Amino acid sequence: MINPRKYAMAAAALAVAITLSACSTGGTGDTPAPAPSASAEATFNDADVTFAQMMIPHHEQAVEMSDMLLAKDGIDAQVVSLATQIKDAQQPEIEQLNEWLDAWGADDSMGGMEHDMDGMMSDEDMQTLEDASGDEASKLFLEQMIKHHEGAVEMAQAEINDGVNADAIQMAETIVETQTEEINVMQNLLGSL
C-alpha cells in the first residue's frame, strides 16, 4: 500500500526537479545573514530546495500559532515565553530560507501541498486554537506545537541526510537541536498545567 505522506513528498520532489530543470541557475538560527553566503549560492540540490520550500510555510504557521497565543489574556507565563522564543527564532529563518530560494532561482511555493506536510495544523485546528482561552489555550498550543515541531524535526533530518548545501544543513541541524529541546520543555509544561 502506498503511504500518502511519502507519495506527497515524492510528488513535491518531482515538482522541484522539474522546476529546477526549467531554470538551471545553479546563517542560521538567531540572526539572518543580510544576503545569501557564497556557499548558499554555489552548491545546492533538490533536497536543499525542497527543505526550504517546505520549511517556510511550516515556520510561518508556527509564527501564526505563536501570534494567536500571544494575543490572548490569561496564558501561562512560561507558555507565553516559549511562544515568543519560537516566533523570534523562526521569523529570521523564514527570511533566510526565502533568500536561498531566490539565490537558487527556485520557486518559493510548494504548489498548495503545504497542508500535507507532517505537523501542519488544519484550518479547523487553527480555528480551535483561535477560539480557546486561558489554560485550555495554553494546553492546546503546547499539544499542537509539539506535533508541529516533530514534523519540522523530521523535515530537517531529511535535509541533513540528503542536502548538500552547507548553510542549509547547518540550519537543519540547528532546527533539530532547538526544536527537540523545545519539545521536551513543552511536554514538561503540559504535565504541569
N, C-alpha and C positions, 0 to 999 in steps of 0.2 A: 504494500500500500504506500502511496506517495505521501510524504509528510508535507502538509500545506505550507509550513513555515520554510522548509528547505526549498520547496518549489518557488516560493516568493523571492527568496534570496537568490536563487539561480536565475530567475527572470530579471531581477534587478541587476545582477552581474552582467547578463547578456545585454541588457539595455545600455549599461555603461560601456561595454566593449564596442557596441555599435556606434554610440556617440563618439567615443574616442577615435575610432577608425575613420569617422567622417571629418574630424578636425584633429589632425595629428600634430599638436603643439606639445611638442613634448618637453622656543615659544611655548610655550606650553603653560597650562595651569593658570597661574595667577595674573600674569601680565602678558597681553598680546604684543607681538612684535609689530612695529609700525608698517612693515612690508614683509612679504614672504622672504625667507632667507634663501641664499643661493642653493642650498641643498633641497629646499622645498620645491624649487623650480626645476632642478636638474634631474632628479630621478624619482619617478613615481610609476605605479602600475594600477591595474583595475581595482585591486583591493584597497589601495590608498584612496582612490576616488570614491569607491562605494562607502568606505568608512566615513569620509567627510560628508557625503550626501545623506547618509543615514543619521549621523550624529547631530547634524544641525537641527532637524525637526525634533529629534529626541531631546536635545538640550533645550530647545525653545519651549517644549511642553513642560519641562521641569521648571523653567523660569516662570511660565504661566501659572503652574500649580503653586509655586512659592509666592508669587504676587497675590494670588487668590487668598492664600492663608494669611499673608501679612496685612491684608486689608480688613481682616476680621478682628473683633474685640474678644477678650476673654480666652485667648490662646495661651497655653502653657509657655512660659518664658524660654525654656530650653528648646521647644519646637520652633518658636519664633527665631531663635538664634540659629538653629540648623537651617531653616528656610532661607535666612539671609545669607548664610555661608554657601548654600547650594547656588543661589542666584549670583552671588559675587564671583564664584568660581566658573560657572558655566557661560555667563554672558561674554566674557573675553574669549573663551574657547570658540564660541559661535563665530565671533568676528574673525578669529584666526583661520578657522575652517573655511569660511567664505573666501578669505584672501587666497588660500591654497587653491581652491577650485577655480578662482579667476586666473591664477598663475598657470594652472594646468590646462586652461581652456575647456573646462568641463562644465556641464550644466549644474546648477545648484539645487536641482529638484529630483526627487525620486519618481516623479510622474504619478502622484496620487497613491503611492504604495506605503506611505508613512504609517498609517494605522495598522499595517500588517506586521510591523516590527515588534520584537519582544519588548515587553514592558510598557508599551504605549497605552495610555488610557483612552477609552472610548469617549465619545461625546457625552454619553449617559454618565460615565464615571466622573467626567469633569463637572457635569451639572450637579451631581450628588455632592461633590466637594464644595462647589459654589453655594449650595443650599444649606450645608452643615454649619453648625456654630459650636462654640465652646469646646468642651472636651471631645465631643463627637467629631468636630472638625480636626482637632489635633490628632486623634487616633486614625481617622480616615486618611489624612495627609501622610502619616507615617506608613500605614499599610500600603497605600498606593505608591509612595516614593520608594519603598523597599523593592517592590516589583519593578518599578521604573529603573532603579539603579541596577538591579540584577540583569535587566536587558542591556543596559549600557555596558556593563562589565563584559557580557558575552560578546557584544559587537567589538569592544576594544581588544578583547583577547584574539578575535579573528584578525584584526589589524596587526597585532604583534606577531601572529603566526604567518600571515600571508603578505603583509605590506612590505615595501622596500624603501619607502621614504623615511629617512632617519628622524625628521621632525614629527611626522605623523605617528611613527612608532613610539617616540618619546611621549607624545600627548596621550596615546593609548595606554602606555604604562602608568602614567600619572592618574588617568581615569580609573584604571583597575585598582590602584593603590588607595586613592582617596575615597572612591565610592564604596569599596569593600569596607573601609573603616567606618564610613557613614552608615552603611547597612547595619553594622554591629551597634553603633550608637542608637540608631532608630529602633532596633529590636529591644535594646535595654530600656529605652524611653517608653516603648509600648507596654512593657512589663510593669512600669511604674505609674502609668496613668490610670 
